[in-house]
Amino acid sequence: MTNQSTSPRALPTKPILLFVTDLDGCMTMPFEIPHWPDYTQIRALQLQSQDDPSIPPMSICTGRPMPYAEAQAQFLGIRHPFVFESGGGLYDLTTNTLTWNPTVTDALTSDIEGIRAWAYDEIFPNFPGSIPEFAKFTDVGLIHRDKIVIDEIHTLATKKISQEYPHFEVYKTDVSVNIIVKKANKGEGLAHLSKMLEVDLSEMAYIGDSSGDIPGLERVGMAFAPSNAHETVKEVAHLVTSRPSTAGVLEAYHWIIQHNLRV
């Protein structure tokens, strides 16, 4: 059963036209095999949205790089553009069109390379098992399986970025630290998606589980957090699902459909 969170935000009174999901911690759990029965049901609803107006189509907003997000979009049969690298870019599968966030200028690209060099000099040698998140262009991702190590890297990254890179901010999940341009976070990514599709942010729903999702959750009309989400994420969501990750996304999808039927 989906529960309303302590957030003071009111639920929307009009239909949701697009359901956007995060990937890690929502559609799948890092380093784990997806729960295919729930994943398959989500895909079936997404495909059914072509014929049933009460079911909103899906999109993705993820911090992961484009190739991984593209594979997930293909699995789900997504027809709309999706956001990758938080808000760094959008990709449209149907037209093979890639759009980069114009905020990421040559000057900021130089800063990204500087941050990446710092990670190779100071993080990877000192934290065995940590690796870069490959195939990224607009941010720097650092991965480790141990949450304790991630917390240590996050502390160092936050200090480094706050002192030397004012145009960047740092987020973390249980397995990654993400250093991104402030104007290319998930809130900005969803705003670009909204403009591209001509769907108002108030007519979009989003589900996310980690701190990097908060800028997106704060801007959409209906914000969900799965039960495995961090407490700070649950506090800004309209609704918290009773189940984690993939099952939580499926639960949110059904809740949105029922909402659309009511309004």
PyMOL commands that set and color helices and strands:
alter all, ss='L'
color gray80, all
select helices_A, chain A and resi 36-48+66-76+106-123+147-164+182-184+186-197+201-203+211-217+231-236+245-262
alter helices_A, ss='H'
color red, helices_A
select strands_A, chain A and resi 3-4+18-21+58-60+82-84+89-92+97-100+131-132+139-143+168-172+176-181+204-207+222-225+239-240
alter strands_A, ss='S'
color yellow, strands_A
deselect
rebuild
show_as cartoon
